[in-house]
């Protein structure tokens, strides 16, 4: 008979819930690009508002009113974001984080940080974003000064505002074109080619400003084309690349590091333009930006080794862990990978890309591999065993 004086044994610990599937790379890219699109309208809005404010009848104090109105409107987006963040629930987590303990997440992060290949990719994403923002903000912020260099000090404030608005609209079109081209070209190609083409256009603008400044229409046309390429290529790609190139356990961290490097570049670009312009003129600024863009193109080409075109097109890498396989197949993830590849299934079999797939092997593989392909893969493994 059981001893009534002894407390009943504690129930066995419940296994931790299996983590939900992480966000597929293609979906993450689409969401990131869609959110980033609104940078273009945000950059163009101040000029559109200025066009409206300049229509107000001239009277005493009107300039002060126009300036203060623009100043207050500039604070509204930040205030809206602040309120939205304050209202957001802290318990909100993505479906990919459900059931993942803090210790497990920290362990995955430390493991990924020890991978040398992540650091090389980080140099690529952070370095190209840094160099691009030096050139981008060193040009965009000083658009009025560039327009004055093209059309002279005699242009009216309204003419300058309308032309700056046109450049902003071209930026919106360029961002849309970049998002549309992203699934077809891939972020790396868009980044590398965009930086290289931008460098070439900066060089053309250097020659025009230096030797043919009187060709106002031609110079302005090339400046518009330059802005379109900047917005279409690296402006989109630098924001998206960290989402694609890093596994989920370090994705947000390395994206944050890359973005921080970009902001340092933006600050440097805004500080770099005035002294160079004052000492040597706009042609020297354009030549400097050309060299910076070319350096960014080389860095993107050599440091971002992953060809992400297939990922952008919707091919989702699947992680296969030894725990997910049968006991007799636990030591053969690479064989499984070759078998799946032989079945013409475009699945990347890695153990460190885009997070853990979960403890249930069938559920993890079901996202990227059909039942028929799995059966072919297992049959090929068994056949290889017999032949060996």
ABEGO torsion letter per residue (X at the ends): XBBAABBBBBBBBBBBBBBBBBBBAAAAAAAAAAAAAAAAAAAAAAAAAAAAAAABBBBBGAAAAAAAAAAAAAAAAAAAAAAAAAABBAABBBAAABGBBAAAAAAAAAAAAABAAAAAAAAAAAAAAAAAAAAAAAAAAAAAAAAAAAAEAABBAAAAAAAAAAAAAAAAAAAAAAAAAAAAAEAAAAAAAAAAAAAAAAAAAAAAAAABAABAAAAAAAAAAAAAAAAABAAAAAAAAAAAABBAAAAAAAAAAAAAAAAAAAAAAAAAAAAAAAAAEAAAAAAAAAAAAAAAAAAAAAABABBAAAAAAGBBBBBBBAAABBAAAAAAAAAAAAAAAAAGBBBBBBAABGEBAEABAAAAAAAABBAAAAAAAAAAAAAAAAAX
